[in-house]
């Protein structure tokens, strides 16, 4: 955990915090930072297979957090869990673009209906709570111009993107209608420790790192020249921490991005750092081609102007820290999805 993250978390001392999806990648990293800052942290996670939750993610603070094993679709229990919270960091949701096309109703149920149910629970039982929602760059679809700012049209190319727009819109609308303090951070491609490594359906950047560490051939589809924002997880956690303490964010959405790099250069850096793996370029499988967005670069200047955030972890350092983490703890992440 970087000193910048720890510094950003100090304002949460003694805060009563609920983190949905808190055993996942970003939620668990945030939980550790909040515990170190002296917050009282409760995690809600259903540990749905293949969704990314992992108890080992909170190993260093497991005796300092309360973990509730339930689905946010459990409206009766969520009505109780939102009470008396100062903050809710809302990471619970499905992430896979491919899975959303295969099983659209599960994506709809978790990313829309459950989000609305959570907001209703807050309206009825804790209207003073502050809610920070994890949006996604996938809401924009294919970029019509670069860099993509928050005014860019949202034209998703998969079910997941549409449902994330709805989930975010519910949060922002509840601020307008009911005064529920809610904001959304639209996240770019995030990499780093504690991401699930069983399959590639929740982000290829971390999967490339696994393939390199396994001395495998890494296949890049198309030309490999597609540009992505690459954001280290500590920088994403800092964005949530800083925004939650800023009174200017409520009812608004913000892009969170960092260093744009083409996928081939990203993988080349991973291979050089890991001293393992090799790269080939191949054709897109039909299911991936349909949801390929092309280049994406986020304009995150609104976040910088509003709550003083900017990425701090250099790409090279982030890759090194990620590789070191998985080399140390791979047995807790490395069982492949059958």
C-alpha positions in Angstrom: 0.0 0.0 0.0 1.6 3.3 -1.1 2.0 6.2 1.3 -0.2 8.3 -1.1 -3.1 5.9 -0.5 -2.6 5.9 3.3 -2.5 9.7 3.3 -5.7 9.9 1.3 -7.4 7.6 3.8 -6.7 9.6 6.9 -10.0 11.5 6.6 -11.9 8.3 7.2 -10.7 7.7 10.8 -13.6 6.3 12.9 -16.0 6.4 9.8 -18.5 3.6 9.6 -18.0 2.2 6.1 -19.8 -0.5 4.1 -18.0 -1.9 1.0 -20.2 -4.0 -1.4 -18.1 -6.5 -3.4 -15.4 -5.9 -0.8 -13.6 -9.2 -1.3 -12.9 -8.3 -4.9 -10.0 -6.6 -6.6 -10.6 -2.9 -5.9 -12.9 -3.3 -2.9 -10.4 -5.3 -0.9 -7.5 -2.9 -1.6 -9.8 -0.1 -0.4 -10.7 -2.0 2.7 -7.1 -2.5 3.7 -6.4 1.3 3.3 -9.5 2.2 5.4 -8.7 -0.2 8.2 -5.1 1.2 8.4 -6.7 4.7 8.6 -8.9 3.6 11.6 -12.2 3.2 9.9 -14.8 0.6 10.9 -15.2 -1.5 7.8 -17.9 -4.0 6.9 -17.6 -6.0 3.7 -20.5 -7.5 1.8 -19.7 -10.1 -0.7 -21.5 -13.1 -2.0 -18.3 -14.9 -3.3 -20.1 -15.9 -6.4 -17.8 -18.3 -8.3 -15.7 -16.7 -11.0 -16.7 -13.1 -10.1 -13.4 -12.2 -8.4 -14.1 -12.3 -4.6 -11.2 -13.9 -2.7 -10.9 -14.1 1.1 -7.1 -14.0 0.8 -7.4 -10.5 -0.6 -8.1 -9.2 3.0 -5.7 -11.6 4.7 -3.7 -8.7 6.3 -6.8 -7.2 7.9 -9.1 -10.2 8.3 -9.4 -9.8 12.0 -10.2 -6.1 11.7 -13.1 -6.2 9.3 -16.6 -7.6 9.5 -17.5 -9.8 6.5 -21.1 -10.5 5.6 -21.5 -13.3 3.1 -24.6 -12.2 1.2 -25.7 -11.0 -2.3 -26.7 -7.3 -2.6 -29.9 -8.8 -4.3 -30.9 -9.8 -0.7 -33.0 -6.6 -0.2 -34.2 -7.6 3.3 -30.6 -7.9 4.7 -29.3 -4.9 2.8 -32.1 -2.8 4.4 -30.4 -3.5 7.7 -26.8 -3.3 6.5 -27.1 0.3 5.2 -28.2 1.7 8.5 -25.8 3.9 10.4 -23.2 3.9 7.7 -21.2 7.1 6.9 -20.1 5.8 3.5 -21.0 3.0 1.1 -18.4 2.1 -1.5 -20.4 0.2 -4.1 -18.3 -2.2 -6.1 -20.8 -5.1 -6.3 -21.6 -5.9 -9.9 -20.8 -8.1 -12.9 -17.8 -7.1 -15.0 -17.6 -9.4 -17.9 -18.6 -8.0 -21.3 -18.7 -11.5 -22.8 -20.8 -13.0 -20.0 -23.3 -10.1 -20.2 -24.0 -11.1 -23.8 -24.3 -14.8 -22.9 -26.4 -14.2 -19.7 -28.0 -10.8 -20.0 -30.6 -11.3 -17.3 -28.1 -11.9 -14.5 -26.2 -8.8 -15.6 -29.5 -6.9 -15.6 -30.4 -8.2 -12.2 -27.2 -7.4 -10.4 -26.2 -4.2 -12.2 -29.6 -2.6 -12.4 -32.3 -4.0 -10.1 -30.0 -4.6 -7.2 -28.5 -1.1 -7.5 -32.0 0.4 -7.4 -32.8 -1.8 -4.4 -29.7 -0.6 -2.5 -30.6 3.0 -3.2 -34.1 2.5 -2.0 -32.7 1.0 1.2 -30.6 4.1 1.7 -33.5 6.4 1.0 -35.7 4.7 3.6 -33.2 3.8 6.3 -30.1 6.1 5.9 -30.7 9.1 3.7 -27.6 10.9 4.9 -25.1 8.2 3.7 -22.5 9.0 1.1 -22.4 6.5 -1.8 -19.5 6.0 -4.2 -20.4 3.9 -7.3 -17.9 2.1 -9.5 -18.7 3.0 -13.1 -16.8 1.9 -16.1 -15.3 3.3 -19.4 -17.3 0.5 -21.1 -20.3 2.8 -20.8 -18.9 5.0 -23.6 -18.6 2.2 -26.2 -16.3 3.0 -29.1 -14.7 6.4 -28.8 -16.1 9.1 -31.1 -13.2 11.3 -30.2 -10.1 11.2 -28.0 -9.5 11.8 -25.2 -13.0 10.8 -23.9 -14.5 13.3 -21.5 -17.6 12.9 -19.4 -19.7 14.6 -22.0 -18.9 11.9 -24.6 -22.0 10.1 -25.8 -22.6 6.8 -24.0 -23.2 4.2 -26.7 -22.2 0.8 -25.3 -21.5 -2.2 -27.5 -22.6 -4.8 -25.0 -25.2 -5.6 -22.3 -22.8 -4.8 -19.5 -22.3 -1.3 -20.7 -26.0 -0.6 -20.9 -26.7 -1.9 -17.4 -23.8 0.0 -15.9 -25.2 3.2 -17.4 -28.5 2.4 -15.7 -26.8 1.6 -12.4 -24.9 4.8 -12.5 -27.9 6.8 -13.6 -30.0 5.5 -10.6 -27.3 6.8 -8.2 -27.1 10.2 -9.8 -30.9 10.5 -10.0 -31.3 9.7 -6.3 -29.1 12.7 -5.5 -31.4 14.9 -7.7 -34.7 13.4 -6.5 -34.0 12.5 -2.9 -30.7 14.3 -1.9 -28.8 11.0 -1.5 -25.2 12.0 -1.8 -23.9 9.7 -4.6 -21.2 9.9 -7.2 -19.8 7.6 -9.9 -16.2 7.1 -10.9 -15.9 5.7 -14.5 -12.9 3.4 -14.3 -10.5 2.7 -17.1 -8.4 -0.6 -17.4 -7.2 -1.2 -13.9 -4.4 -3.7 -13.1 -2.5 -4.7 -10.0 -2.5 -7.1 -7.0 -5.7 -8.9 -5.8 -7.3 -9.2 -9.2 -8.8 -12.6 -9.9 -6.5 -14.6 -12.2 -8.7 -17.6 -13.0 -9.9 -16.3 -16.4 -9.6 -13.4 -18.8 -13.2 -12.2 -18.9 -12.8 -9.4 -16.3 -9.8 -7.6 -17.9 -7.0 -8.7 -20.1 -4.2 -6.7 -18.6 -4.0 -8.9 -15.5 -4.5 -12.0 -17.6 -1.5 -11.0 -19.7 0.6 -10.9 -16.5 -0.5 -14.4 -15.6 0.3 -15.8 -19.0 3.8 -14.2 -18.8 4.4 -15.7 -15.3 3.3 -19.1 -16.7 5.8 -18.8 -19.5 3.0 -19.0 -22.0 2.5 -17.5 -25.5 0.4 -14.3 -25.2 -1.9 -13.8 -28.1 -2.8 -10.2 -29.0 -5.9 -9.9 -31.3 -5.9 -7.6 -34.3 -2.6 -5.7 -34.5 -1.9 -5.3 -30.8 -1.8 -1.5 -31.4 -5.1 -0.8 -29.6 -4.5 1.9 -27.0 -5.8 1.7 -23.5 -5.6 3.7 -20.3 -3.7 1.6 -17.7 -4.4 2.5 -14.1 -2.7 0.9 -11.1 -5.1 -0.2 -8.4 -3.7 2.1 -5.7 -4.4 5.1 -7.9 -8.0 4.0 -8.3 -8.4 3.5 -4.6 -7.0 7.0 -4.0 -9.6 8.4 -6.4 -12.4 6.9 -4.3 -10.9 8.1 -1.1 -10.4 11.6 -2.3 -13.8 11.9 -4.0 -15.6 10.7 -0.9 -14.2 13.6 1.1 -15.1 16.3 -1.5 -18.5 18.0 -1.3 -18.4 19.0 -4.9 -18.8 15.4 -6.3 -22.3 14.5 -5.4 -24.7 14.0 -8.4 -21.8 13.9 -10.8 -19.7 11.3 -12.7 -15.9 11.4 -13.2 -13.5 9.6 -15.5 -10.5 7.9 -13.9 -7.7 7.1 -16.2 -3.9 7.2 -16.4 -1.1 6.4 -18.8 -2.3 5.4 -22.3 -0.3 2.6 -23.9 -0.9 0.2 -26.7 -1.5 -3.4 -25.8 1.6 -4.7 -27.5 3.8 -2.3 -25.6 2.1 -3.2 -22.3 2.7 -6.9 -22.9 6.3 -6.3 -24.0 6.9 -4.5 -20.7 5.4 -7.3 -18.8 7.5 -9.9 -20.6 10.7 -8.0 -20.0 9.9 -7.4 -16.3 8.9 -11.0 -15.7 11.7 -12.4 -17.9 9.1 -14.8 -19.2 6.4 -15.3 -21.9 6.4 -14.4 -25.6 4.0 -12.5 -27.9 2.1 -13.4 -31.0 -0.5 -11.5 -32.9 -3.7 -13.3 -34.2 -7.2 -12.7 -35.5 -10.0 -11.7 -33.2 -12.4 -14.6 -32.2 -15.9 -13.7 -33.4 -17.3 -13.1 -29.9 -14.4 -10.7 -29.0 -14.5 -8.8 -32.3 -18.1 -7.8 -31.7 -17.2 -6.1 -28.4 -13.8 -4.6 -29.3 -13.9 -0.9 -28.6 -10.7 0.2 -30.4 -8.6 2.9 -28.9 -9.6 4.5 -25.5 -8.0 7.3 -23.7 -9.7 9.0 -20.8 -9.8 12.7 -20.1 -9.6 12.7 -16.3 -9.0 16.4 -15.9 -12.5 16.9 -14.3 -11.5 14.7 -11.4 -8.2 16.6 -11.0 -10.0 20.0 -10.9 -12.8 18.8 -8.6 -11.1 16.7 -5.9 -7.4 17.0 -6.7 -6.8 13.5 -8.0 -4.2 12.5 -10.6 -2.4 9.1 -11.1 0.8 8.8 -9.2 2.1 5.2 -9.8 4.3 5.1 -12.9 3.5 2.3 -15.3 6.9 0.5 -14.8 6.5 0.5 -11.0 3.0 -0.7 -11.2 4.0 -3.7 -13.4 6.9 -4.5 -11.1 4.7 -4.4 -7.9 2.0 -6.6 -9.6 4.5 -9.2 -10.7 6.1 -9.3 -7.3 2.7 -9.8 -5.6 1.6 -12.7 -7.8 5.0 -14.4 -7.5 4.7 -14.3 -3.8 1.0 -15.3 -3.5 0.2 -17.2 -6.7 -1.1 -20.3 -4.9 -4.1 -18.2 -3.8 -5.0 -17.0 -7.3 -3.7 -19.5 -9.8 -6.3 -22.3 -10.1 -7.7 -21.9 -13.6 -11.4 -21.8 -14.4 -12.4 -25.2 -15.9 
